[in-house]
Amino acid sequence: MAATLITGANVWDGVSASATPRHVLVVDGRIRRVGDALEAPADARVVDLSGHTVTPGFIDCHTHVMVAPPLGPHLAARSSTAKALMSLPVLRALLSNGFTTIRDLGCGDVDYPTIDLRDAVAARLVEGPRMVVAPHMISARGGHGDFSGFLADEYQGDARPLQLAAADGGDEIRSRVRQEIRAGADWIKFAATGGFASPSDDPGHATYSQEEIDVLVATATDLDIPVTPHSYGDEGIQRAVRAGVRSIEHGNLASAETLRMMEDAGVFMVPTQYAILSGARRGEDDPLLAGVPEYALRKFRKYRGPLLDAAERLAASNVRIAFGTDAGMFPHHENWREFPAMVSTGISPLRALQAATSVAAELLRLDDLGVIAEGKIADVIAMPGDPLADIEVTGQVDFVMKDGVIYKGKAA
């Protein structure tokens, strides 16, 4: 692999408060040197990124590459193979947006196709971000991950394909966790509360008991696999934190008390604000809500105020925020919009950018990623302007390097 010298840009390292003029030398897929004046090896490519800010590759900690709206019975309308093939342009779009790593948290299929996609990307058979995968969302029956709720009562006897990873009680939950890990799961995800996109539950209601969550987390922990819950309301979040989860997904109804509990336990929050707050901020007559099911609109009406209030509380807290979007609940190529959504709630641009780089890498236990520093994996992206001054430029990424290979921009 030829060496690459990146010149002319301001470099933000993933941690510091500002970007500074630097050169970055990449050799054999890793960052060899970062400095003010570096000489390129004789055979190196020189990439001039004047007028740009160079940052670590972005990390999206909450995606669904095989899911696309509308949800419901449509999830079962295509084979696993068809859905996997349809996800290939999704992976390319995410990489083009500057996301060199993603965590996929549920494939919406009874099989394990995201495991195969992860391995295909790692083997460079498929172009896309490196993937960290929780194949399914383990859910109580009647909870957020039991999609049989989309079917009328007379069809419930045939609903097994839409239950995906439904499990109740300690023994069944323990078996399900072990099955996910046996299949190759990097993470375990479960539904601690209801959600907005499902018809038969409520985002504020806990759907697993403390005992069930304790069994789930302990089973995964014994096998050194981290756990994260889908959870909106306080009780579900608090039960999950007590059990020892590593992060909370969404958390968009968390009280100040719950946020302090997360701070004390060192639990990360992945708030997916673009997906949830876009709906909460729209008026009843907004044409973009025309296709939203009535059950989802009813929940947005109920929780509109609490969602907006909780977003401000999160910004004011010291909870460690990691970037995640829930892409798949909306078009995947819009996932960069999570950056301005976070800033709109009071999260600083620096904190938002750290959430997608160094903090996200720490959450995912990927020590070689998330920063631009000597010896780290060369995931390097660039965009015109300064995202620390104008967060909107995160939607203009025009240079993408992953593992030292340029996928977008000069010399791609």
N, C-alpha and C positions, 0 to 999 in steps of 0.2 A: 504494500500500500504506500503510495507516494506521500511524502510529507506535505503539509499545507501550512502556509503562513498567512494569517489573517491580519491585515493592517488597516490603518486609517480610521478605525472606529473608536468610539467610547465603549469601554467594557464595564458592564455591571456584573459582579461576581456571584450574585445570588444571595448576598448577605448585607453588604455595605449600604450606607445611606445614599450613595451617589455613584454615578459611573465616571470613569476617568480614562483618558487616552492610554491605550495599551496595545501591544501586539500579542497575538496568541499563536504559538507554534504547536501543531498537531503532528504526531508521528505514531504510526501503527495503531491508530484508533484511540490514542490517549493524548491528553494535553501535556506536552513536554516542557514548555516554558511559557510564562506570562511575564512580559516586561516592557520597558519603555522603548528599547531599541534592540531588536533581535535580527540577526542575520539568517536569511533563509538558506537551508542546505542547497547544494548545487542542483538537485533534482526536484526541488519543492515547487508546488503550485503557489503562486502569490495571489491572494484574493483581497482586493482593495474594497473595503466597505465604508469609505468616507461618507459622512453624513448619517451614519447609522449608529444605533446602540446594539451592541452584542450582549446577549444574555445566555445563561444556561438554557438548554431545551426545557420547554414547559412540560409539566406533569399534570394530567387530569386524573384525579383520584376517584372519579365516579362517572363511569360511562356504561352504555349498553349498546355495543356495536351491532348486535343482531336484532335490535328492537327499533321499531319506528311507529309513530302514530298513524292511524288510530290503533288503540290497544284492544283488548277483549278477545273475542273468538278469532280475530285476524291472526293472533299469535299461532294458532294451530292450522292456519290455512295453507302453509307451505312446509315442505320437508326440511329436516335439519340441513341437508346439503344445499338446498335452494337458499335458505336463509344465510348460510355461511358464504355462499358465492355472492349474495347481495351485499354482504358486509365488506367485500374487498374495496370498492370505491370509498366506503366510509373510512376505512383505515388509511387510505391514501389522503383523503381530505383532512383527517385529523393531523397526520404528519405534515401536510402542507401548511396547516395553521401554526406549526411550530411545536406541536405536542409530540415529543419524542418518546414519551412513556405514558401509558394509561393503565388505570386499574378498572377492569370490567367487572361489574357487580350484578350479574344475572343475565342469562342469555335468552330467557323466554322460550325455552325448548326443553323437552324431556330428556334429550341426550346431552352430550358434553362437547359441543362443537367449538366453544371458545377455548377449550384446552388445546384442540387441534390447531386453531388459528394462532394461539400463542406460540406453539412449537414451530409452526410454519414460518412465522415472522422471525423467530430466533434463528432458524435455518436459512433465512433469506430466500425462501421460496415465495414469500408474499411480502409486498412492500407495505410498511406501516410502522406505527410506534411499537416499541417493546411492550408486551402485555403482562400484567399481573392479574390473576383471574380468581374470582369466586364464581363457580359455574352457575349456581342457583341461589335463590333466596329461600331459606328454610322458613316455613310459616305455619302457624296454627291453622287448622281448618276454620274457614270463615274469616281468616285474617287477610292481610294485604297481599300475600303471595298465593292465595288460593283462588285461582282465576275461574273456578267453576261458578263463582258468583255472577259471572257474565251470562250464564245460561238460565233459562226458565226452569221452574221446578220440575216439569215433566221430563227434562233431559238430565237431571242430576245423576241418575244412575249411570250415564255414559260420560261423566265429567272427569274421570280419572286423568286423561291426557292434559287437562287444564289445571290439575292440582300441582303438577311439577314436583315441588319438594315439600309437600304438606306433611307435617309430623306433629303429633300430640303426645304429651307425657314423656317422662324421662327415658324410658327404654327406646321408644320410637325415635326420639330426638337424637339420642346417643348413636343409634344405628345410622341415622341419616348423615350425621356429621362424619362418621367414619367412612361412609360410602363416598361422600364428596372428596374427602382427602385421598382415599384409595384411587379415585379417578384422576387425581393430580391437582387438586385445588391448592392455590397459594394462600387464599383467605377463605374464611367462612363468613357468610352474610346471613342474617336472619331478620325477620320482621318483628320488632318489639312493640309497634303500634300499628294502627290502621294508616291509611293514606288517602290522598285526594283522587287518584286515578282509578281506584277500585270501588265497586258499587256497594259493598255490604259491610263496610267498617268505617271507623271514624279516626281521623289523625290524632285526636287527643286521647284515645282509649288504648290502654295497654292490652295486648293480645296474648302474651305469655306470662305465666306466673314467675315470681322470683325463683322458685325451685327449678322450673323448667329452664330458665335462662342460665342458672348456675350450672346445671348439668351440661348444657350446650357449650358454654365457654370452657368449663373444666375439661371436657372431652377433647376439644380442639387444642387447648393449652398443653395437655399431656403429649400431644403429637407436634408441638412447636409450630402451630398454625395460628396466626392472629385472627381476631374476630371483630366484626363491625355490625351494628344493627341499623336497619331502616327505623328511624324513630323521630316523631315530631314532638309528642307531649312529654311533660315532666315525668310522669310515673314510669313510662317505658324507658326514658333516658336514665333515670336514677337506678332502676333495677339493673340495667346493662352496665352502668358504671360500677355498681357494687359487685357485679359478677366478674369484672376485670377485662372489659373490652378495651381495644386499643383506640378506636375512633367511634364517633357518632355520625351517621349520615343524616343530613337535613337538620334536625334539631331546631326547626324554625318556630317552635312554640316554647322554647326553653325559658324558664323564669330566671331571675337573678340568683336565686338559691341554687338552682340546678347548674348554672354556669360556674358558680363558685365551687360546687362539688366536682365539676369536671376539671377546673383549674387545680384543685388540691390533689386530684388523682392523676394529673398529667395526661388526661384523655384529649385527643385531638377532635376538633369539629370540622366536618366537611359540609358547609351550609347550603350548597346548590341554590344560590339565591336567584339567579336569572330565571330558572324554571318555575320556582314557586312564587316569587314576588311579581313576576310579569302578570300572572293571573290575578293576584290580590290587588294590584294597582289599577286594573282596568274597570271601567264602569259597566253597568249592566247592559248598556246598549252598544258596547264596543263590538264592531263587526267581527273582530278576531275571536270573540267568544261564541260565535254563532254555531260552531260545530262541537262545542264542549258539551258533554252529557249533563243532563239536569242534576244528577247526583253529585257531580263534581262542582257545578255552580253553587249548589246548596251548601257545600262545605266551604267554598270560598266566601260566601256571604257570612257564614257563621264565624269564620276565623280571620276575616280580612284585617280588622283592627289588631288583634293579637299577633298576627304575622308581622305586620309593619313595626309594631312596638318591640317585638323580640329581636328584629334585625338591628335596631338601634342599641339594644342591650348587648348584643354580641359584639358590636363594634366598640363599645365602651369597656368590654371585659378584657381580661388577659388570657382568655382561652387560646390555645394554639390552633390557629385556623389553617387548614390545608385546602387547597383549591380542588373543587369537584363540581361537575356541571349537571349531571343526570342526562347528558346528551343521549338521544334516543327517545326521550319524552318530548323533544323538539328536534328540528333538523340538526344533524351532527355538526355540519360545517359552521354553525353559529356558536359553537362552544366557547370561543374566545370572548363572547359577550358577558361571560361571568365576571370578567375583570371590571368593566364599567358598572355592572350591577353591584358588585361588592363596594366599589368606591361611592356609589350613590347612597349607600346606607351608613356611611361614615367611616368605613375602613380605609386607611390611607393607601395611596398607590404603592408605597414601599411594602406595606404589610401584605397587600394583595399579590404583588410579584413574588415576595418571599413564600407566600402560601403555595405558589405554583412551581417553586424551585426547591430551595433548601429545606423548607418545612415539609413539603410533600415527600421529598426523598427520605427525610427522617421518619415520617409516618410509615412509609412503605419499606423501611429498613434497607434502602438502596444506597449504601454508603459511598459508592463511586459516582453518584449522580447528584444533580441539583445545584452544583457550584462550578464556577470556572476557577480551577486551581491546578497546580502542577500534579501530575499523576492520576487525575480523574479521567473518567471516560469522556471522550470528545463529543458530547451532545451540545452543540453550539448553534444558536439561531441569531438572527438580526432583523431589525426593523428600522425604517426611517424615523428620525426624530428621537425623542426621549420619553419612554413610557412612564418614568418617574414624574414627569411634568405634564404629560398628556396620556392618560391611560388608554385612550382610544387607538393609539398606534399599535397596540397589541393585536389589532385586527388587520395589520398591514405587514405581517411577517413575509419577507421576500428572500430570506436565506435560511436554509435548514441543513444542518449537518448532524448526523446520528452515527455514533461509533466511528467517527472520522470520515464517513462517506457523505458527500454532498448530494442531497436529494432535490434541492431547490435553490436557484440562484446561480451565481457565477461559477462556472466550471462544473455544473451539475451534469 
